[in-house]
Amino acid sequence: MENTNQSKSHAVFNIKLHIVFVTKYRRKTLTPELLDYLKIAFSECLAAWNCKLVEFGGEPDHTHLLVDIHPALDISVLINNLKTASARRTRNRFAEHLADFYRKPLFWHRAYFVGSVGGATLETVRAYVDAQGTEEHVRKAKAKAKTNSLR
């Protein structure tokens, strides 16, 4: 597995979030062209926040984003900014299409889903934390260090 840890300002981190946005009233407004546009809009918005869009996908009534973020960010502020900026851009670019679905300038539902995503399972992390300070952990760490020095 590839190491995607980042290092900035006294911190080493690897924080990925799975974010889901749902259209207002679950209306099936998201066409393939609109989804392509949203991918670009989200990517540009995230870049302005020093974040990265890792993966993007969607269906007619919702989108999924896999985002790499910095630990200093307030997640709720980032998400609200993403929703506001993407909705504004989309309503401007696809005004005629969205007028068939919404009388008012609406786009995203107020609610959202966000979950942390990692390369290890919760059980793996629990076992790792639990093993800290044990003799077995020290023995394995020494063996690993020796193996790495031989390479």
Residue pairs with C-beta under 8 A, 6 or more apart in sequence:
1 119
4 14
4 68
5 12
5 13
5 14
6 12
6 13
6 14
6 68
6 70
7 13
8 70
11 71
13 70
13 71
14 68
14 118
14 119
15 68
15 69
15 70
15 71
15 116
16 54
16 66
16 67
16 68
16 69
16 116
16 117
16 118
17 65
17 66
17 67
17 69
17 75
17 114
17 115
17 116
17 117
18 64
18 65
18 66
18 113
18 114
18 115
18 116
18 117
19 64
19 65
19 66
19 67
19 79
19 82
19 112
19 113
19 114
20 62
20 63
20 64
20 65
20 112
20 113
20 114
21 62
21 63
21 65
21 82
21 83
21 86
21 108
21 109
21 112
22 61
22 62
22 108
22 109
22 111
22 112
23 29
23 30
23 61
23 62
23 107
23 108
23 109
24 102
24 106
24 107
24 108
24 109
25 109
26 61
26 62
26 109
27 61
27 101
27 102
28 60
28 61
29 60
29 61
29 97
29 98
29 101
29 107
30 38
30 58
30 59
30 60
30 61
30 62
30 63
31 60
31 97
34 90
34 94
34 97
35 57
35 58
35 63
37 89
37 90
37 93
37 94
38 56
38 58
38 63
38 86
38 90
39 53
39 56
41 85
41 86
41 89
41 90
42 53
42 56
42 63
42 65
42 82
42 86
43 53
43 56
45 81
45 82
45 85
45 86
46 52
46 53
46 67
46 82
49 69
49 70
49 73
49 78
49 81
50 70
51 67
51 68
51 69
51 70
51 73
51 78
52 67
52 68
53 65
53 66
53 67
54 66
54 67
54 68
55 64
55 65
55 66
56 63
56 64
56 65
56 66
57 63
57 64
58 64
65 82
66 117
69 75
69 78
75 114
79 112
79 114
83 108
83 112
86 107
86 108
87 107
87 108
90 98
90 107
91 98
91 105
91 107
98 107
118 125
120 128
131 137
